Amino acid sequence: MPDGHRAYVIGDIHGRKDLLLPLLDRIDADRARHRDAKNHLIFLGDYIDRGPMSAGVIDKMLELMEAENSIITLKGNHEAAMMTFLQDPVKGKRWLHYGGDATLKSYGVDVDLAKLDEKSIHRITRSFKKSLPDSHLQFIGMLNSSHTLGDYFFVHAGIDPTNPIDGQREHDLLWIRDSFLSHEGLYEKVVVHGHSIIPEPEFRENRIGIDTGAFYSNVLTCLVLEGDRKEIL
């Protein structure tokens, strides 16, 4: 990390506001002990889906963005899938089956996955658009796909090992898995990512994975980076 900078990197939240709030309290307490550093809050995406409080998580993110002047919010594949659904509900209906139904429920829209047809999908979409605050839609729409700080490249899923960092496709940044995870060579930066669930944070020479499956494991991970030090909060 650059001299004088300290980063708090938070993995996939997936609607677990109940885990996010106490973790933010721990981050605040830790930052109080490091007031001399320029602190950064970096979120790796997947705020929504699967867990029960997606709407509440986005409310909290908006609150943080008003209070913090150094917060980076990255896009996850689940946010991308939600936007695809809103733009073309029939084409994007797969979103409902991998966690989107929980997000809709958090906005007061019930979904019966066993009885989905084109008519019900359009009805669900109309209800969702009515209940989705403009501020939430704007938040999803303004998310960045990556961020660079010091010797680290922060992204939701990973990168395509065959392309340089500045030549990545957004689809790979949000969705890639096997070819990135199995790659053993060094990248231009150490890639810090979520997306691929692991039982505990994974430190490799070329990447650091911190998605500990919060929505079912009850463990939401924060990686702390300062200088050449790496800690888990």
Number of C-alpha atoms within 10 A of each C-alpha: 15 12 11 11 16 22 23 23 22 25 28 28 31 27 27 25 23 15 17 20 13 12 18 16 11 14 17 12 11 14 18 11 10 12 10 11 15 15 20 20 20 21 26 30 32 24 30 29 29 24 23 22 24 26 24 18 23 20 16 15 18 15 11 15 14 10 10 13 11 13 18 19 23 23 26 27 21 23 22 19 18 24 17 17 20 17 12 13 21 16 11 16 20 15 20 23 12 13 19 24 20 25 25 25 17 20 19 14 17 15 17 9 11 6 8 14 12 11 9 13 20 16 12 17 19 14 16 19 13 11 14 14 14 10 12 14 14 10 17 20 13 11 16 16 21 22 15 14 13 12 13 18 20 26 28 30 30 29 28 21 17 11 11 11 18 7 10 15 13 15 14 17 23 28 17 19 16 10 13 16 18 9 14 13 8 13 17 12 16 18 25 25 28 30 26 19 14 13 11 13 18 13 12 13 11 17 22 20 25 27 27 25 22 21 19 11 9 12 19 22 26 26 19 19 19 18 14 9 9 13 10 12 15
